[in-house]
Amino acid sequence: MKIENNPNVKIKKRNRITSREWSLYSMCAIPMILVFVFCYLPMGGIIIAFKNYKFNKGIFGSDWVGFKNFEYFFTTNDFWRITRNTIVMNLLFIFIGLFCAVGLAILLYELKSRAATRVYQTMLITPHFVSMVIVSYMLYAFLHPQNGILNQFLVNFLHLEKVDWYATPMAWPFILVICHIWKATGMNCVIYYAALMGIDQSLFEAARIDGANKRQIVWHIIVPCLTSLMTIMTILNIGGIFRADFGMFYQLPRDIGTLYPTTDVIDTYIFRTMRVIGDMGMSSAVGLLQSIVGIIMVCTTNSISKKVSEISLF
């Protein structure tokens, strides 16, 4: 009897990597190397967070101070203010941005013209690639205390007095949210639009036969189909809730001290501390703290989502 025909004999087959798999591995090689070099190798610098780092002594020669860098950050007078601004603004960005991105994706999906869809997609994505420095000058043209477009509109059309926007801290949470929506929603909208393209068309046909209107189709078909993606995107965004877009919070308010009560966040505060004091240890400690809080938030949000809706990232 041949061995191949005997069911009791197990033949070990040698797994070989095909040429197609080698090409796929080679395509992944460069991104993996970049991630290793720029994300994993710098992790050795975490030790700076526990040292009184001096440039002349180097990383290993600097004095060990334990958790004093963390204590300095927690005991500073501005800790609660910058933490509140960072968390509150990120929550506004996450949930308002989610609503706007899904709404725009649904509107794009309802377009019948492919050419119009491409045009609108291009228009929505373009702000994502605009530098925050350029956005800050565009915003300054709108909000200039004397000759700004918005102030000219208030005076000439609404017959109101000019507003010095760069001396009005309470207006800036709204301004920053609008700028974030304008800049980031387009890219997220395309992601949700791609998910909409994968929905089975028979669901829409069955709903129309049953007499469902547009609102019912959106609420009972489109939104449930996007729930998984919306949950995953939200979990990933919550992971960065303790971080802020430095370019946005530094460039748009133009680092004006009057606006610090509502625009000063952890990243801008650390930058100013580094610029004035040059304390590398404290900045490294805060960066490590931000990463730890991000991991905890991702795991916590993922666990809650898994228990509530059985949708999770891992």
GUDOBA-526783 format. One record per residue: residue number from 1; residue in one letter; x, z negated, y of N, C-alpha, C in turn. Coordinates in pm, whole numbers. Layout:
  seq  type     nc1     nc3     nc2    cac1    cac3    cac2     cc1     cc3     cc2
  NUM     A       X       Z       Y       X       Z       Y       X       Z       Y
...
//
This chain:
  seq  type     nc1     nc3     nc2    cac1    cac3    cac2     cc1     cc3     cc2
    1     M      85       0    -120       0       0       0      88       0     125
    2     K      51      81     220     127      86     344      97     -37     430
    3     I     199     -74     507     183    -193     593      79    -169     701
    4     E      73     -44     752     -21     -14     859    -165     -33     816
    5     N    -194     -14     685    -331     -24     637    -366    -164     590
    6     N    -271    -254     588    -297    -390     542    -345    -474     658
    7     P    -469    -525     657    -522    -602     771    -456    -737     785
    8     N    -391    -788     680    -330    -920     686    -191    -918     750
    9     V    -139    -800     772      -6    -787     831     -20    -749     977
   10     K      38    -831    1066      34    -803    1209     162    -733    1253
   11     I     144    -623    1319     258    -545    1365     279    -572    1513
   12     K     398    -614    1547     431    -639    1688     473    -509    1753
   13     K     398    -470    1854     432    -348    1925     514    -381    2049
   14     R     612    -304    2073     699    -325    2188     632    -270    2314
   15     N     614    -358    2411     553    -315    2537     658    -249    2624
   16     R     633    -128    2661     724     -54    2745     658     -20    2878
   17     I     738     -27    2981     687       5    3114     694     156    3132
   18     T     579     213    3160     573     358    3177     630     397    3312
   19     S     652     526    3327     705     577    3455     607     553    3568
   20     R     477     561    3538     377     536    3642     382     390    3688
   21     E     402     298    3593     411     157    3631     537     130    3712
   22     W     647     198    3676     771     181    3752     752     226    3897
   23     S     677     334    3916     652     381    4053     569     281    4132
   24     L     473     216    4064     392     114    4132     477      -9    4166
   25     Y     565     -48    4071     652    -163    4098     747    -133    4214
   26     S     796     -10    4220     888      26    4328     817      24    4464
   27     M     688      61    4466     612      54    4590     593     -90    4636
   28     C     583    -182    4541     565    -323    4576     696    -392    4610
   29     A     807    -330    4577     936    -396    4592     967    -431    4737
   30     I     951    -334    4827     986    -357    4968     898    -467    5031
   31     P     764    -463    5015     684    -575    5070     721    -709    5010
   32     M     752    -713    4879     789    -840    4817     921    -892    4873
   33     I    1016    -802    4896    1144    -843    4953    1124    -896    5095
   34     L    1041    -827    5174    1016    -871    5311     948   -1008    5314
   35     V     850   -1028    5224     783   -1158    5217     882   -1266    5177
   36     F     969   -1237    5082    1068   -1335    5037    1165   -1371    5149
   37     V    1212   -1269    5221    1312   -1292    5326    1253   -1365    5445
   38     F    1132   -1325    5488    1076   -1378    5612     980   -1495    5590
   39     C     935   -1518    5468     839   -1626    5443     894   -1737    5355
   40     Y     974   -1703    5256    1022   -1804    5161    1160   -1858    5198
   41     L    1252   -1771    5235    1385   -1819    5272    1382   -1916    5391
   42     P    1300   -1889    5496    1298   -1983    5610    1242   -2121    5575
   43     M    1181   -2136    5455    1129   -2268    5418    1238   -2374    5411
   44     G    1361   -2329    5393    1471   -2426    5394    1486   -2496    5527
   45     G    1437   -2434    5633    1444   -2495    5765    1347   -2610    5785
   46     I    1262   -2639    5684    1169   -2752    5695    1245   -2883    5719
   47     I    1368   -2888    5671    1446   -3011    5686    1468   -3047    5833
   48     I    1461   -2947    5921    1481   -2974    6064    1372   -3066    6117
   49     A    1253   -3061    6056    1142   -3146    6102    1173   -3294    6085
   50     F    1268   -3327    6000    1300   -3468    5973    1436   -3507    6030
   51     K    1489   -3422    6120    1620   -3451    6177    1616   -3438    6330
   52     N    1710   -3505    6394    1731   -3489    6538    1829   -3374    6554
   53     Y    1775   -3254    6551    1859   -3135    6542    1941   -3113    6669
   54     K    2071   -3093    6647    2164   -3060    6755    2235   -2930    6719
   55     F    2242   -2840    6816    2302   -2709    6789    2448   -2720    6748
   56     N    2519   -2813    6809    2662   -2824    6779    2689   -2887    6643
   57     K    2592   -2963    6590    2609   -3026    6459    2553   -2944    6345
   58     G    2458   -2854    6376    2398   -2773    6271    2287   -2846    6198
   59     I    2228   -2777    6101    2113   -2835    6029    2155   -2955    5946
   60     F    2260   -2942    5869    2299   -3048    5777    2379   -3158    5845
   61     G    2439   -3129    5959    2517   -3231    6028    2437   -3315    6124
   62     S    2316   -3273    6158    2232   -3349    6251    2184   -3478    6187
   63     D    2155   -3577    6271    2114   -3709    6223    1972   -3705    6165
   64     W    1953   -3779    6055    1823   -3790    5990    1737   -3891    6065
   65     V    1617   -3853    6104    1528   -3943    6179    1396   -3968    6108
   66     G    1377   -3912    5990    1254   -3935    5914    1132   -3874    5981
   67     F    1029   -3958    6004     903   -3910    6058     891   -3932    6210
   68     K    1001   -3955    6277     994   -3981    6421     946   -3860    6500
   69     N     981   -3739    6454     932   -3619    6523     781   -3607    6514
   70     F     725   -3646    6400     579   -3644    6384     516   -3752    6470
   71     E     579   -3869    6477     526   -3978    6558     522   -3939    6705
   72     Y     626   -3870    6750     629   -3828    6891     511   -3737    6922
   73     F     479   -3646    6829     367   -3554    6854     234   -3628    6854
   74     F     215   -3721    6760      87   -3792    6750      67   -3892    6863
   75     T     174   -3941    6919     160   -4043    7024     165   -3986    7164
   76     T     188   -3856    7178     189   -3797    7311      51   -3805    7375
   77     N      48   -3814    7506     -79   -3828    7578    -168   -3704    7567
   78     D    -108   -3591    7537    -183   -3466    7532    -228   -3429    7391
   79     F    -204   -3516    7292    -232   -3480    7153    -379   -3446    7131
   80     W    -470   -3534    7176    -612   -3512    7149    -665   -3391    7225
   81     R    -614   -3368    7343    -661   -3254    7422    -621   -3122    7357
   82     I    -496   -3108    7320    -451   -2980    7263    -508   -2960    7123
   83     T    -528   -3069    7048    -588   -3056    6915    -733   -3015    6925
   84     R    -805   -3077    7019    -947   -3041    7040    -960   -2895    7080
   85     N    -879   -2852    7176    -887   -2713    7220    -855   -2616    7107
   86     T    -754   -2647    7027    -716   -2557    6917    -828   -2544    6815
   87     I    -884   -2655    6773    -986   -2652    6667   -1116   -2592    6718
   88     V   -1159   -2634    6837   -1287   -2585    6890   -1282   -2435    6916
   89     M   -1175   -2387    6976   -1164   -2245    7006   -1157   -2163    6877
   90     N   -1086   -2211    6778   -1078   -2138    6651   -1213   -2134    6580
   91     L   -1289   -2242    6588   -1423   -2242    6529   -1513   -2140    6599
   92     L   -1504   -2134    6731   -1581   -2034    6804   -1539   -1893    6764
   93     F   -1409   -1870    6754   -1359   -1738    6715   -1410   -1700    6576
   94     I   -1407   -1796    6482   -1442   -1765    6344   -1590   -1728    6331
   95     F   -1678   -1814    6382   -1820   -1795    6356   -1883   -1689    6447
   96     I   -1845   -1687    6575   -1897   -1582    6662   -1839   -1447    6621
   97     G   -1710   -1445    6585   -1648   -1322    6538   -1711   -1270    6410
   98     L   -1746   -1362    6319   -1812   -1321    6194   -1947   -1256    6223
   99     F   -2025   -1316    6309   -2157   -1262    6343   -2144   -1124    6407
  100     C   -2051   -1109    6501   -2034    -981    6570   -1981    -873    6475
  101     A   -1886    -909    6389   -1827    -811    6298   -1931    -760    6198
  102     V   -2010    -850    6141   -2113    -808    6045   -2220    -725    6116
  103     G   -2259    -767    6237   -2360    -691    6311   -2314    -550    6343
  104     L   -2190    -535    6388   -2137    -402    6418   -2124    -317    6292
  105     A   -2085    -380    6182   -2073    -306    6056   -2209    -251    6012
  106     I   -2313    -331    6029   -2447    -286    5992   -2492    -171    6082
  107     L   -2462    -182    6212   -2499     -74    6304   -2425      55    6269
  108     L   -2297      45    6235   -2222     163    6194   -2279     223    6066
  109     Y   -2322     136    5977   -2376     183    5848   -2506     259    5867
  110     E   -2579     226    5973   -2707     293    5997   -2690     430    6063
  111     L   -2568     459    6110   -2545     590    6170   -2547     699    6063
  112     K   -2611     809    6093   -2620     919    5998   -2510    1023    6018
  113     S   -2459    1032    6140   -2356    1130    6171   -2218    1077    6135
  114     R   -2146    1148    6049   -2012    1107    6010   -1915    1116    6127
  115     A   -1933    1219    6211   -1844    1236    6326   -1860    1119    6424
  116     A   -1985    1080    6448   -2010     967    6539   -1952     838    6482
  117     T   -1962     822    6349   -1906     702    6286   -1756     694    6306
  118     R   -1686     807    6289   -1541     809    6308   -1504     777    6453
  119     V   -1580     832    6546   -1551     807    6688   -1567     659    6720
  120     Y   -1677     599    6677   -1702     458    6705   -1601     368    6635
  121     Q   -1562     403    6513   -1462     324    6443   -1330     325    6518
  122     T   -1290     441    6566   -1166     452    6643   -1173     369    6770
  123     M   -1286     373    6838   -1303     297    6961   -1298     147    6933
  124     L   -1352     105    6821   -1357     -38    6788   -1221     -90    6743
  125     I   -1144      -7    6674   -1015     -51    6622    -907     -52    6729
  126     T    -916      38    6825    -809      54    6925    -769     -76    6994
  127     P    -861    -163    7039    -818    -287    7107    -728    -376    7021
  128     H    -739    -364    6889    -657    -448    6801    -509    -421    6821
  129     F    -473    -301    6860    -333    -262    6873    -281    -273    7017
  130     V    -363    -325    7107    -321    -342    7247    -248    -475    7261
  131     S    -133    -473    7324     -54    -594    7344    -127    -694    7432
  132     M    -106    -823    7404    -168    -927    7485    -118    -925    7629
  133     V       3    -876    7650      55    -865    7786     -29    -765    7865
  134     I     -59    -651    7802    -142    -550    7868    -283    -604    7890
  135     V    -336    -675    7790    -470    -734    7804    -473    -833    7919
  136     S    -365    -908    7936    -362   -1006    8045    -369    -938    8182
  137     Y    -303    -825    8197    -309    -752    8325    -448    -689    8344
  138     M    -507    -640    8235    -643    -587    8245    -741    -696    8287
  139     L    -725    -814    8226    -812    -926    8261    -791    -972    8404
  140     Y    -665    -969    8449    -635   -1009    8587    -699    -913    8687
  141     A    -707    -786    8650    -774    -688    8737    -923    -720    8749
  142     F    -983    -776    8644   -1124    -813    8649   -1145    -944    8724
  143     L   -1053   -1040    8705   -1077   -1176    8753    -995   -1213    8875
  144     H    -931   -1118    8939    -851   -1149    9057    -938   -1222    9161
  145     P    -885   -1334    9215    -968   -1415    9306   -1022   -1340    9427
  146     Q    -951   -1239    9475    -994   -1168    9595   -1049   -1028    9566
  147     N    -971    -949    9494   -1007    -808    9475   -1047    -774    9331
  148     G   -1076    -875    9252   -1114    -851    9113   -1246    -776    9102
  149     I   -1259    -697    8996   -1381    -618    8975   -1503    -708    8964
  150     L   -1488    -819    8894   -1602    -909    8876   -1643    -974    9007
  151     N   -1547   -1016    9087   -1580   -1076    9217   -1642    -973    9312
  152     Q   -1594    -850    9307   -1655    -745    9391   -1799    -722    9350
  153     F   -1827    -728    9220   -1965    -713    9172   -2052    -828    9220
  154     L   -1997    -951    9213   -2074   -1068    9257   -2108   -1060    9405
  155     V   -2015   -1012    9486   -2035   -1008    9630   -2123    -890    9672
  156     N   -2096    -773    9620   -2163    -652    9668   -2301    -630    9607
  157     F   -2321    -671    9482   -2448    -643    9415   -2537    -767    9401
  158     L   -2477    -881    9374   -2557   -1003    9356   -2556   -1091    9481
  159     H   -2474   -1054    9580   -2466   -1127    9707   -2432   -1274    9685
  160     L   -2337   -1297    9597   -2289   -1432    9570   -2147   -1447    9622
  161     E   -2099   -1570    9625   -1964   -1597    9672   -1862   -1565    9563
  162     K   -1740   -1537    9607   -1633   -1511    9511   -1596   -1638    9436
  163     V   -1553   -1620    9313   -1515   -1732    9227   -1366   -1720    9195
  164     D   -1295   -1828    9213   -1154   -1832    9176   -1146   -1868    9027
  165     W   -1150   -1764    8943   -1157   -1785    8798   -1034   -1857    8745
  166     Y    -921   -1839    8808    -797   -1903    8761    -784   -2046    8812
  167     A    -889   -2098    8871    -897   -2239    8909   -1025   -2302    8857
  168     T   -1087   -2236    8758   -1213   -2285    8700   -1194   -2303    8549
  169     P   -1147   -2419    8505   -1116   -2437    8362   -1236   -2419    8269
  170     M   -1355   -2461    8313   -1472   -2459    8224   -1517   -2317    8191
  171     A   -1475   -2218    8269   -1516   -2080    8242   -1429   -2015    8135
  172     W   -1313   -2072    8108   -1218   -2002    8022   -1249   -2004    7873
  173     P   -1316   -2103    7819   -1359   -2089    7679   -1446   -1966    7656
  174     F   -1535   -1935    7750   -1619   -1816    7738   -1535   -1688    7755
  175     I   -1443   -1692    7852   -1359   -1574    7877   -1272   -1544    7755
  176     L   -1213   -1647    7696   -1126   -1628    7581   -1203   -1580    7458
  177     V   -1325   -1631    7441   -1408   -1585    7329   -1442   -1437    7345
  178     I   -1478   -1397    7466   -1510   -1255    7492   -1388   -1167    7464
  179     C   -1271   -1210    7511   -1149   -1132    7488   -1115   -1124    7340
  180     H   -1134   -1233    7269   -1106   -1232    7125   -1201   -1138    7051
  181     I   -1329   -1144    7086   -1428   -1056    7022   -1394    -911    7050
  182     W   -1359    -880    7174   -1325    -742    7210   -1203    -692    7133
  183     K   -1107    -780    7110    -981    -737    7050    -983    -738    6898
  184     A   -1052    -834    6836   -1039    -855    6691   -1159    -810    6610
  185     T   -1275    -799    6673   -1396    -770    6596   -1392    -632    6532
  186     G   -1333    -535    6598   -1332    -399    6546   -1266    -388    6410
  187     M   -1151    -454    6392   -1082    -447    6264   -1162    -516    6154
  188     N   -1220    -633    6184   -1303    -701    6085   -1429    -621    6054
  189     C   -1481    -553    6154   -1600    -470    6135   -1574    -360    6032
  190     V   -1456    -299    6037   -1422    -193    5942   -1417    -247    5800
  191     I   -1369    -370    5783   -1363    -431    5650   -1503    -448    5593
  192     Y   -1595    -499    5674   -1732    -517    5627   -1801    -382    5607
  193     Y   -1768    -286    5690   -1826    -152    5674   -1782     -90    5541
  194     A   -1656    -111    5502   -1608     -60    5374   -1684    -125    5259
  195     A   -1716    -254    5272   -1795    -321    5168   -1937    -265    5161
  196     L   -1994    -232    5277   -2129    -175    5279   -2134     -40    5209
  197     M   -2026      36    5219   -2024     168    5156   -2029     159    5004
  198     G   -1998      42    4949   -2000      26    4805   -2132     -25    4749
  199     I   -2231     -46    4834   -2361     -95    4786   -2436      17    4715
  200     D   -2499     -16    4606   -2576      82    4529   -2695     132    4612
  201     Q   -2702     263    4631   -2808     322    4713   -2947     306    4651
  202     S   -2952     284    4521   -3082     267    4455   -3154     142    4505
  203     L   -3079      44    4550   -3140     -77    4605   -3219     -46    4732
  204     F   -3162      37    4818   -3231      75    4941   -3353     162    4910
  205     E   -3339     253    4815   -3452     338    4779   -3567     256    4722
  206     A   -3535     158    4637   -3640      72    4581   -3707     -12    4690
  207     A   -3628     -58    4785   -3684    -138    4894   -3777     -56    4982
  208     R   -3739      69    5010   -3824     155    5092   -3954     189    5018
  209     I   -3945     210    4889   -4066     238    4811   -4162     120    4815
  210     D   -4105      -1    4814   -4188    -122    4819   -4239    -153    4960
  211     G   -4201     -70    5057   -4251     -87    5193   -4168    -180    5281
  212     A   -4043    -206    5246   -3958    -295    5326   -3915    -225    5455
  213     N   -3914    -298    5565   -3867    -242    5692   -3717    -267    5708
  214     K   -3661    -226    5822   -3517    -237    5845   -3472    -383    5840
  215     R   -3547    -470    5905   -3507    -610    5909   -3505    -671    5770
  216     Q   -3605    -640    5688   -3610    -694    5552   -3497    -638    5465
  217     I   -3464    -511    5485   -3354    -452    5408   -3222    -520    5444
  218     V   -3203    -544    5573   -3080    -610    5616   -3072    -751    5561
  219     W   -3181    -825    5569   -3180    -966    5531   -3175    -987    5380
  220     H   -3242    -902    5305   -3255    -924    5160   -3161    -838    5075
  221     I   -3097    -737    5134   -3007    -653    5056   -2865    -654    5114
  222     I   -2853    -619    5242   -2720    -605    5301   -2649    -739    5312
  223     V   -2715    -839    5369   -2650    -969    5386   -2609   -1032    5253
  224     P   -2697   -1034    5150   -2652   -1089    5021   -2534   -1014    4960
  225     C   -2528    -883    4980   -2416    -806    4927   -2285    -836    5000
  226     L   -2296    -880    5126   -2176    -912    5203   -2138   -1059    5196
  227     T   -2219   -1141    5131   -2196   -1285    5131   -2061   -1322    5073
  228     S   -2024   -1259    4962   -1896   -1291    4898   -1779   -1261    4991
  229     L   -1780   -1143    5052   -1672   -1106    5144   -1671   -1196    5267
  230     M   -1789   -1228    5320   -1797   -1315    5436   -1739   -1453    5404
  231     T   -1767   -1503    5284   -1717   -1634    5244   -1565   -1634    5233
  232     I   -1510   -1531    5169   -1365   -1523    5151   -1294   -1510    5286
  233     M   -1349   -1424    5373   -1287   -1407    5505   -1292   -1537    5585
  234     T   -1402   -1610    5574   -1415   -1736    5647   -1316   -1839    5594
  235     I   -1300   -1845    5463   -1204   -1940    5404   -1063   -1911    5453
  236     L   -1026   -1783    5454    -893   -1745    5500    -874   -1778    5648
  237     N    -977   -1757    5729    -966   -1786    5872    -958   -1936    5898
  238     I   -1030   -2015    5819   -1028   -2160    5838    -889   -2215    5805
  239     G    -815   -2145    5719    -679   -2187    5689    -589   -2189    5811
  240     G    -622   -2111    5912    -543   -2108    6035    -608   -2181    6150
  241     I    -697   -2275    6120    -774   -2342    6225    -686   -2433    6310
  242     F    -572   -2475    6256    -482   -2563    6331    -375   -2483    6405
  243     R    -386   -2349    6397    -294   -2262    6470    -374   -2184    6574
  244     A    -305   -2138    6675    -372   -2061    6781    -292   -1934    6808
  245     D    -360   -1836    6861    -295   -1711    6900    -215   -1738    7027
  246     F     -85   -1755    7009       0   -1792    7124      -9   -1689    7236
  247     G      -7   -1561    7199     -13   -1456    7300    -138   -1465    7384
  248     M    -251   -1493    7321    -377   -1501    7394    -380   -1623    7486
  249     F    -346   -1740    7434    -360   -1863    7512    -248   -1882    7613
  250     Y    -141   -1806    7601     -33   -1815    7699     -41   -1705    7803
  251     Q     -69   -1583    7759     -68   -1469    7851    -195   -1459    7934
  252     L    -311   -1473    7871    -436   -1452    7945    -457   -1554    8057
  253     P    -439   -1685    8033    -453   -1781    8145    -330   -1784    8235
  254     R    -227   -1706    8200    -106   -1692    8283     -31   -1823    8300
  255     D     -47   -1914    8202      24   -2043    8201       4   -2120    8332
  256     I    -120   -2120    8379    -154   -2193    8502    -196   -2334    8466
  257     G    -131   -2433    8529    -155   -2573    8494    -298   -2617    8516
  258     T    -367   -2558    8611    -506   -2596    8639    -596   -2570    8519
  259     L    -561   -2474    8437    -645   -2435    8324    -609   -2507    8195
  260     Y    -508   -2595    8197    -465   -2663    8075    -576   -2743    8006
  261     P    -669   -2806    8079    -773   -2885    8010    -852   -2806    7906
  262     T    -866   -2674    7922    -944   -2596    7827    -865   -2485    7758
  263     T    -745   -2454    7806    -670   -2343    7747    -539   -2386    7679
  264     D    -499   -2510    7699    -374   -2556    7639    -398   -2591    7493
  265     V    -325   -2526    7403    -339   -2548    7259    -204   -2594    7203
  266     I    -202   -2620    7074     -80   -2675    7013      38   -2582    7031
  267     D      19   -2454    7009     130   -2359    7014     188   -2347    7155
  268     T     103   -2341    7256     153   -2330    7393     220   -2460    7438
  269     Y     166   -2572    7393     225   -2702    7428     366   -2714    7369
  270     I     381   -2674    7243     512   -2682    7179     610   -2586    7246
  271     F     562   -2470    7286     651   -2375    7355     703   -2434    7485
  272     R     614   -2496    7562     659   -2556    7688     754   -2672    7662
  273     T     727   -2749    7558     817   -2859    7523     954   -2807    7484
  274     M     956   -2699    7407    1082   -2639    7367    1157   -2585    7489
  275     R    1084   -2525    7581    1146   -2463    7698    1205   -2567    7791
  276     V    1138   -2683    7803    1182   -2786    7897    1283   -2881    7832
  277     I    1249   -2929    7710    1331   -3031    7644    1429   -2969    7545
  278     G    1387   -2862    7478    1470   -2801    7375    1472   -2879    7246
  279     D    1361   -2947    7214    1354   -3031    7094    1311   -2947    6974
  280     M    1409   -2901    6896    1380   -2820    6778    1314   -2902    6668
  281     G    1350   -3028    6657    1294   -3112    6552    1145   -3130    6565
  282     M    1098   -3156    6688     956   -3176    6709     877   -3048    6685
  283     S     929   -2934    6731     860   -2807    6709     853   -2773    6561
  284     S     959   -2801    6485     957   -2778    6340     857   -2872    6272
  285     A     850   -2995    6320     755   -3091    6261     612   -3046    6282
  286     V     582   -2996    6401     446   -2949    6428     415   -2824    6347
  287     G     512   -2734    6333     491   -2616    6250     463   -2652    6105
  288     L     537   -2750    6053     512   -2797    5916     374   -2862    5906
  289     L     338   -2939    6007     206   -3003    6007      95   -2899    6008
  290     Q     111   -2794    6087      12   -2687    6092      -5   -2621    5954
  291     S     105   -2599    5885      98   -2536    5752      29   -2627    5652
  292     I      59   -2757    5657      -3   -2852    5564    -153   -2861    5588
  293     V    -192   -2869    5716    -335   -2874    5748    -403   -2745    5704
  294     G    -336   -2630    5721    -394   -2504    5677    -419   -2501    5527
  295     I    -323   -2548    5448    -340   -2552    5302    -456   -2644    5265
  296     I    -461   -2761    5328    -569   -2856    5297    -705   -2797    5332
  297     M    -715   -2730    5447    -842   -2672    5489    -885   -2560    5396
  298     V    -792   -2476    5353    -826   -2368    5260    -877   -2424    5128
  299     C    -805   -2522    5072    -845   -2580    4943    -979   -2653    4955
  300     T    -998   -2726    5065   -1124   -2800    5083   -1241   -2705    5100
  301     T   -1227   -2606    5187   -1334   -2509    5209   -1364   -2429    5083
  302     N   -1260   -2395    5010   -1279   -2320    4886   -1355   -2403    4783
  303     S   -1323   -2532    4773   -1392   -2619    4677   -1538   -2638    4714
  304     I   -1566   -2657    4844   -1704   -2673    4888   -1784   -2546    4861
  305     S   -1725   -2431    4894   -1794   -2304    4870   -1819   -2281    4722
  306     K   -1724   -2321    4639   -1738   -2302    4494   -1852   -2386    4438
  307     K   -1868   -2508    4493   -1975   -2595    4444   -2112   -2553    4497
  308     V   -2115   -2507    4621   -2243   -2474    4685   -2294   -2338    4640
  309     S   -2210   -2235    4647   -2256   -2099    4622   -2186   -2028    4507
  310     E   -2093   -2099    4441   -2014   -2042    4330   -1933   -1920    4374
  311     I   -1905   -1910    4502   -1819   -1804    4556   -1693   -1870    4610
  312     S   -1579   -1828    4563   -1455   -1892    4603   -1340   -1794    4604
  313     L   -1234   -1833    4671   -1115   -1751    4678   -1033   -1762    4552
  314     F   -1033   -1880    4490    -959   -1901    4365   -1026   -2013    4287
//
